[in-house]
């Protein structure tokens, strides 16, 4: 499938190493591996503020990427704005033969 005209951004996928901690695998973000994925579109989504429990702002983005993008549920993404976001929820792979793509929600919480 050809890249849609709106999908001209490149993201960097950050993937942790995994280490055993008392029998449980935990993500080690000290030196994540990195790889770029081109042909993406990162689009803003409505965010949220939590001023009751703490002063926090949640920033949300929707990532649309090629269907063969190497992106996993526990990855992080460095977006074109230079900020790093966590993949939230499951990475969705849409394969209908016409609009094949990957769809993921990216989140960053500050505060």
LINQUI-V298780 format. One record per backbone hydrogen bond with DSSP energy under -1.0 kcal/mol. NH is the residue of the N-H (numbers start at 1). CO is the residue of the C=O. E is the energy in kcal/mol with one decimal. If there is no record, write none. Layout:
# LINQUI-V298780
nh: [NH/NH]
co: [CO/CO]
e: [E/E]
This chain:
# LINQUI-V298780
nh: [7/8/9/11/12/13/14/15/17/19/21/24/26/28/33/35/37/40/41/43/45/48/50/56/56/57/58/59/61/62/63/64/65/69/71/75/76/77/78/79/82/85/86/87/88/92/94/101/102/103/104/106/107/108/110]
co: [4/6/40/37/78/35/76/33/28/26/24/21/19/17/15/13/11/9/64/62/60/58/56/50/54/110/48/108/106/43/104/41/102/66/69/72/14/85/12/83/79/77/107/75/105/103/101/94/65/92/63/61/86/59/57]
e: [-1.8/-1.0/-2.9/-2.4/-2.0/-3.3/-3.2/-2.6/-1.9/-2.4/-2.9/-1.1/-3.0/-3.2/-2.5/-1.6/-2.4/-2.8/-2.4/-2.9/-2.1/-1.8/-2.5/-1.4/-1.2/-2.6/-3.2/-3.2/-2.3/-3.2/-3.3/-2.6/-2.4/-2.3/-1.5/-1.7/-2.4/-2.9/-3.1/-2.3/-2.5/-2.8/-3.0/-2.0/-3.1/-2.8/-3.4/-2.1/-3.0/-2.9/-2.1/-3.2/-2.5/-2.0/-2.6]
